[in-house]
Each structure stands twice: as structure tokens, then as C-alpha cells.
Amino acid sequence: MSQAPQAVRAVVFAYHNVGARCLRVLLAHGVDVALVVTHADNPAENIWFESVAEVARDYDLPVATPDDANTRGFAAQLRALQPDFFFSFYYRQMLEPALLAIPTRGGYNMHGSLLPRYRGRVPVNWALINGERETGATLHRMVERPDAGEIVAQQAVPILPDDTAGEVFAKVTLAAELALDRVLPALLGGTATHLQPDLSVGSYFGGRKPDDGRIDWKQPAAVVHNLIRAVAPPYPGAFFFIGERRIVVTRSLTSRASRGPSGRPELHTDGDHLLARCADGGVLRILSLEVDGEPLAPAALPARLGQNPIPLV
């Protein structure tokens, strides 16, 4: 693997699996990482991903976890490091223009979509909700407007019809590693091509909350299936209520059962499988679910609730 030109120094803002893998790519190319800026894990959050702080400590790199990276005091600390580059790999805070002015050769961010599509928050989850068949990772220059700077590298990956967000995120993590590894020699050498994206043909999406995972069974089966897989574990999950029981559907498949007429949505078992017939007549097979926080074999749900079929509206 080619080495970086001498004395190329970077400050790396990173979190999550993409942050851990991309930090390793920089080190493999000989980049002098003067500081790793990451987040202290929130004990209330499901921490299912790799720790950037632990990776940094494995390589004896200094680590900082400021509550706000944009303060004047922290900016002064970064300025004293005299970095050539800033890199942001799934760091959760936007770096303001005053901070981006510090590195002499600019700041670059890795985003989990094929920009300019799916700018903004949680792009993998939104791509699945919208039924996309492809996504990827994009390395771009950081500017004041989110995910709007010049693109220097992209790597596409497929989304299969039944992939969950966790599975697609693993593909995006690899895409980020490949894109960064491929472009880094040119970027460090000053020869990387920079392409300005046409934001008019792109899209921007905001963040999501756990309550956004509530299933509306009046929606077509394809829409329900996309929501289930978009928020499947390790994300909070798609849910609905039957009476006071909270039921989380953690995985589904588009069923081969014959499509029925449009009508009232319902759950029913054919003995071996739990099937959800949606309002458009489309059928989903429920592969796994939880009732009030406890896993339950899907086919056992009608017996647990004492009814088969189970009306959903």
C-alpha cells in the first residue's frame, strides 16, 4: 500500500464503525494522526458498534471527547496542532466554519449515501424506508452547508429486498473503507479530483425518533416491510399495539402467499407461519417479534392473544 507524503498531519473526528475503519485506513497510509476527537458513549444508548476511542488507544493516539468541538477553547487546541487535514467519519456534530478554517488543506467528511442523494441524518435508514436498491459512501469536502461540498470519492453497494438497516450499514462501512483507501494517495498528494454536486437533484432528510417506527397497517405491504427492515435491531424496531400489549416486529419477508383483496388488515397463522395481510392485500411473513419486550415465536402470537385471525385496525 502506498504511503502518504511526509509530514501529512490530520485531526480525526470519528465515531461508530465507519469511524473505526476509516481511522485504520488513515494509519495504514502513514497519516500522522495528531488527535482523535470522538464522543463519550451514552449509557442510555444501545452501543452495538466499535469504539473509536479503543482503536485510538490501541495505536497510542491521543483522544479527546469534548461536549462541543466548536468552542473557542477547543479550537485553540486544534490550531496548535497545525493540522493539514481534518477528517470527519460519522462524528455526530457539524464542524462550524471557524473550525474548518484551521486545517491548511481542508476538511473532509465520509457520508453514508451516494451524495447528493440522502444528505442529512440517518441516510441508511431513510434509503430502506424509501425502498432504494442501492446506496453507498461518499467522501466530500466539508462546508458550512451539510453534505454539500465537493465530492472526491464514492463507492456504491446494493440493497437487497429483504436487507435490514444493520446489514446495509455493514456494507456502507466497507464502502467507506474502500472509497477512502482508493482516493487517499491522490488526496494527500494534492491531485484528487473534486466534483461539485448538483444539490437540485439530491435530497435531504432529518433525524428519526423511536416513535417514528410505529407501523400503520393501512399502508401497503411494501411500505410496512420497508419500515420493519429500516428500523430492525440494532435499531429500536417497528412496533404496534394490540390493546395494551406492545408488539415489535424485528424481521419480515415479502410472503409468497397469494395476494388477497384489499380490506381490513389482519394477522393470522397457517400453523407454521405468522402472516400479516395489509390493507392493500399484500402479505408479509413475520419472521421474528417481541411482545412487551420478550421474544415470542411468531406463530404462537394468536394463541397468546386468544384470537386467530387478529384484526389490526
C-alpha positions as CSV (number, residue, x, y, z in Angstrom):
1,M,0.0,0.0,0.0
2,S,1.3,3.4,-0.9
3,Q,2.5,5.7,1.9
4,A,1.4,9.3,2.5
5,P,3.8,12.1,1.7
6,Q,5.9,13.0,4.7
7,A,4.5,15.2,7.5
8,V,0.9,15.0,6.4
9,R,-0.9,15.6,9.7
10,A,-4.6,15.2,10.5
11,V,-7.1,15.6,13.3
12,V,-9.7,12.9,13.0
13,F,-13.3,13.4,14.3
14,A,-14.8,9.9,14.4
15,Y,-17.4,7.6,15.9
16,H,-19.2,4.3,15.1
17,N,-17.9,1.5,12.8
18,V,-17.3,3.9,9.9
19,G,-15.1,6.0,12.2
20,A,-13.1,3.0,13.4
21,R,-12.5,1.5,10.0
22,C,-11.6,4.9,8.3
23,L,-9.2,5.7,11.1
24,R,-7.4,2.5,10.4
25,V,-7.2,3.4,6.7
26,L,-5.5,6.7,7.5
27,L,-3.0,5.0,9.7
28,A,-2.3,2.3,7.1
29,H,-1.4,5.1,4.6
30,G,1.0,6.7,7.1
31,V,-1.0,9.7,8.1
32,D,0.2,11.4,11.2
33,V,-2.9,11.5,13.3
34,A,-2.3,14.2,15.9
35,L,-5.6,13.8,17.7
36,V,-8.7,11.6,17.6
37,V,-11.9,13.5,18.6
38,T,-14.8,11.2,19.5
39,H,-17.9,11.0,21.7
40,A,-18.2,9.6,25.1
41,D,-20.7,6.7,24.8
42,N,-24.2,7.5,26.2
43,P,-25.1,4.7,28.7
44,A,-28.8,5.1,27.6
45,E,-27.9,4.2,24.0
46,N,-27.6,0.7,22.6
47,I,-23.8,0.7,21.9
48,W,-23.6,-2.1,19.3
49,F,-20.8,-0.6,17.2
50,E,-17.0,-0.5,17.5
51,S,-15.3,2.1,19.8
52,V,-13.2,4.6,18.0
53,A,-11.6,5.6,21.4
54,E,-10.4,2.0,21.9
55,V,-9.0,1.8,18.4
56,A,-7.1,5.1,19.0
57,R,-5.7,3.8,22.3
58,D,-4.5,0.6,20.6
59,Y,-2.4,2.8,18.4
60,D,-1.3,5.1,21.2
61,L,-3.1,8.1,19.7
62,P,-4.3,10.9,21.9
63,V,-8.1,11.1,22.4
64,A,-10.4,14.0,23.2
65,T,-14.2,13.8,23.9
66,P,-15.4,17.4,24.1
67,D,-19.1,18.1,24.7
68,D,-18.8,20.8,22.0
69,A,-16.0,20.6,19.5
70,N,-16.8,24.1,18.2
71,T,-15.8,26.1,21.3
72,R,-13.1,28.7,21.1
73,G,-11.0,26.9,23.7
74,F,-11.1,23.6,21.8
75,A,-10.4,25.4,18.5
76,A,-7.3,26.9,20.0
77,Q,-6.1,23.4,21.0
78,L,-6.7,22.1,17.5
79,R,-5.0,25.2,15.9
80,A,-1.9,24.5,18.0
81,L,-1.6,21.0,16.4
82,Q,-1.1,22.7,12.9
83,P,-3.1,20.0,11.0
84,D,-3.0,19.7,7.2
85,F,-6.4,18.0,7.2
86,F,-9.5,17.4,9.3
87,F,-11.3,14.2,8.6
88,S,-14.8,13.5,10.0
89,F,-16.0,9.9,9.9
90,Y,-19.5,9.6,11.4
91,Y,-18.8,12.2,14.0
92,R,-22.2,13.4,15.2
93,Q,-21.6,17.2,15.4
94,M,-21.3,19.6,12.5
95,L,-18.0,21.4,12.4
96,E,-18.6,25.1,12.1
97,P,-16.7,27.4,9.6
98,A,-14.3,28.7,12.2
99,L,-13.2,25.2,12.9
100,L,-13.0,24.2,9.2
101,A,-10.6,27.1,8.6
102,I,-8.0,25.6,10.8
103,P,-6.6,22.8,8.6
104,T,-4.4,24.2,5.8
105,R,-5.6,21.7,3.2
106,G,-9.3,21.5,4.3
107,G,-11.7,19.1,6.0
108,Y,-13.3,16.0,4.5
109,N,-16.3,14.1,5.7
110,M,-17.5,10.5,5.0
111,H,-21.2,10.3,4.5
112,G,-23.3,7.1,4.3
113,S,-25.1,7.7,1.0
114,L,-24.4,8.4,-2.7
115,L,-24.4,12.2,-2.5
116,P,-26.2,14.4,-3.3
117,R,-28.9,11.9,-2.5
118,Y,-29.8,11.4,1.1
119,R,-28.0,14.3,2.6
120,G,-28.6,14.8,6.3
121,R,-29.3,12.4,9.1
122,V,-29.5,8.5,9.2
123,P,-29.2,8.0,5.4
124,V,-29.1,4.2,5.6
125,N,-32.4,4.1,7.4
126,W,-34.1,6.5,5.0
127,A,-32.8,4.6,2.0
128,L,-34.5,1.4,3.2
129,I,-37.7,3.2,4.2
130,N,-37.9,4.5,0.6
131,G,-37.2,1.1,-0.9
132,E,-33.9,2.0,-2.6
133,R,-32.0,-0.7,-4.3
134,E,-28.6,1.0,-3.9
135,T,-26.7,3.2,-1.6
136,G,-23.0,3.7,-0.6
137,A,-20.5,6.1,0.9
138,T,-19.2,9.4,-0.3
139,L,-16.1,11.3,0.8
140,H,-16.6,15.1,0.3
141,R,-15.2,18.4,1.4
142,M,-16.8,19.9,4.5
143,V,-18.5,23.3,4.0
144,E,-21.0,25.2,6.1
145,R,-24.0,23.6,4.5
146,P,-24.4,19.9,5.5
147,D,-23.2,17.3,2.9
148,A,-22.9,19.9,0.2
149,G,-19.2,20.1,-0.5
150,E,-17.1,18.8,-3.4
151,I,-17.1,15.1,-3.8
152,V,-13.7,13.3,-4.0
153,A,-14.7,9.6,-3.8
154,Q,-17.8,7.4,-3.9
155,Q,-18.4,3.7,-3.6
156,A,-21.9,2.1,-4.3
157,V,-23.3,-1.1,-2.6
158,P,-26.5,-3.0,-3.4
159,I,-29.5,-3.1,-1.1
160,L,-31.3,-6.4,-1.4
161,P,-35.1,-6.5,-1.0
162,D,-35.0,-8.0,2.5
163,D,-31.8,-6.5,3.8
164,T,-32.1,-4.8,7.2
165,A,-30.5,-1.5,8.2
166,G,-27.9,-3.3,10.2
167,E,-26.9,-5.4,7.2
168,V,-26.8,-2.4,4.9
169,F,-24.8,-0.4,7.4
170,A,-22.2,-3.1,7.3
171,K,-22.0,-2.7,3.6
172,V,-21.7,1.0,3.8
173,T,-18.9,0.7,6.4
174,L,-17.0,-1.4,3.8
175,A,-17.9,1.1,1.1
176,A,-16.4,3.9,3.2
177,E,-13.2,2.0,3.8
178,L,-12.9,1.2,0.1
179,A,-13.6,4.8,-1.1
180,L,-11.1,6.3,1.4
181,D,-8.4,3.8,0.7
182,R,-8.7,4.3,-3.1
183,V,-8.6,8.1,-3.1
184,L,-6.3,8.8,-0.1
185,P,-3.0,8.8,-2.1
186,A,-4.3,11.3,-4.5
187,L,-5.9,13.4,-1.8
188,L,-2.8,13.6,0.3
189,G,-0.7,14.2,-2.8
190,G,-2.8,17.1,-3.9
191,T,-4.1,15.5,-7.1
192,A,-7.6,14.3,-6.2
193,T,-10.4,15.4,-8.4
194,H,-13.1,17.5,-6.7
195,L,-16.6,17.5,-8.2
196,Q,-19.3,19.9,-7.1
197,P,-22.6,18.0,-6.6
198,D,-25.8,19.3,-8.1
199,L,-27.9,19.7,-5.0
200,S,-31.0,20.3,-7.1
201,V,-31.2,16.6,-8.0
202,G,-30.4,15.5,-4.5
203,S,-32.4,15.0,-1.3
204,Y,-32.2,16.0,2.3
205,F,-33.6,14.1,5.3
206,G,-33.8,14.8,9.0
207,G,-33.3,12.6,12.0
208,R,-35.6,9.9,13.3
209,K,-37.0,9.0,16.7
210,P,-38.0,5.6,18.1
211,D,-41.7,6.6,17.9
212,D,-41.3,7.0,14.1
213,G,-41.2,3.2,14.0
214,R,-44.9,2.8,14.6
215,I,-46.5,0.5,12.0
216,D,-49.5,1.8,10.1
217,W,-51.1,-1.4,8.8
218,K,-53.3,0.7,6.5
219,Q,-50.2,1.3,4.4
220,P,-49.3,-1.1,1.5
221,A,-47.4,-4.3,2.4
222,A,-44.2,-3.0,0.7
223,V,-44.3,0.2,2.8
224,V,-44.7,-1.8,6.0
225,H,-41.9,-4.2,5.1
226,N,-39.5,-1.3,4.3
227,L,-40.2,0.3,7.7
228,I,-39.7,-3.0,9.5
229,R,-36.3,-3.6,7.9
230,A,-35.3,0.0,8.2
231,V,-35.5,0.1,12.0
232,A,-34.8,-3.6,12.8
233,P,-32.3,-4.3,15.6
234,P,-29.8,-3.0,16.5
235,Y,-32.2,0.0,15.9
236,P,-35.3,0.3,18.1
237,G,-37.7,-1.7,15.9
238,A,-41.1,-1.3,14.2
239,F,-44.0,-1.7,16.6
240,F,-47.7,-1.6,17.0
241,F,-50.2,-2.2,19.9
242,I,-52.9,-4.7,20.4
243,G,-54.7,-3.4,23.4
244,E,-52.0,-2.5,25.9
245,R,-49.5,-5.1,24.5
246,R,-46.6,-3.6,22.6
247,I,-45.5,-5.8,19.8
248,V,-42.2,-5.2,18.0
249,V,-41.7,-6.8,14.6
250,T,-38.0,-7.4,14.2
251,R,-37.9,-9.1,10.9
252,S,-40.3,-9.8,8.0
253,L,-40.2,-11.1,4.4
254,T,-42.4,-10.5,1.5
255,S,-44.6,-13.6,1.5
256,R,-45.2,-15.9,-1.4
257,A,-48.7,-16.4,-0.1
258,S,-51.3,-15.3,-2.7
259,R,-52.2,-11.7,-2.6
260,G,-55.7,-11.1,-1.3
261,P,-58.2,-8.4,-1.9
262,S,-57.8,-5.0,-0.3
263,G,-59.6,-4.9,3.0
264,R,-59.1,-4.9,6.8
265,P,-55.5,-5.7,7.8
266,E,-55.0,-8.8,10.0
267,L,-52.5,-11.2,11.4
268,H,-53.2,-14.9,11.0
269,T,-51.3,-18.2,11.3
270,D,-51.3,-21.0,8.9
271,G,-49.9,-23.3,11.6
272,D,-46.2,-22.8,10.8
273,H,-46.0,-19.1,9.9
274,L,-47.5,-15.8,11.1
275,L,-48.7,-13.8,8.1
276,A,-49.7,-10.2,8.0
277,R,-52.2,-9.2,5.4
278,C,-52.0,-5.5,4.8
279,A,-54.8,-3.1,3.6
280,D,-53.7,-3.4,0.0
281,G,-54.0,-7.2,0.1
282,G,-50.2,-7.7,0.2
283,V,-48.9,-10.4,2.6
284,L,-45.8,-10.3,4.8
285,R,-44.4,-13.2,6.7
286,I,-43.3,-12.2,10.2
287,L,-40.1,-14.0,11.0
288,S,-39.4,-12.6,14.5
289,L,-41.2,-10.4,17.0
290,E,-41.3,-9.4,20.7
291,V,-44.3,-9.0,22.9
292,D,-43.8,-6.5,25.8
293,G,-40.1,-6.8,25.4
294,E,-39.9,-10.6,25.3
295,P,-39.2,-12.7,22.2
296,L,-42.0,-14.9,21.1
297,A,-42.2,-17.4,18.2
298,P,-44.4,-15.5,15.7
299,A,-46.7,-18.5,15.1
300,A,-47.5,-18.5,18.8
301,L,-48.9,-15.0,18.8
302,P,-52.6,-15.8,18.0
303,A,-52.7,-18.4,20.8
304,R,-51.0,-15.9,23.2
305,L,-53.7,-13.3,22.4
306,G,-56.6,-15.9,22.1
307,Q,-57.6,-15.0,18.6
308,N,-56.9,-16.1,15.0
309,P,-57.0,-14.0,12.9
310,I,-56.0,-10.9,14.8
311,P,-57.5,-7.7,13.4
312,L,-55.0,-4.9,13.1
313,V,-57.3,-1.8,12.9
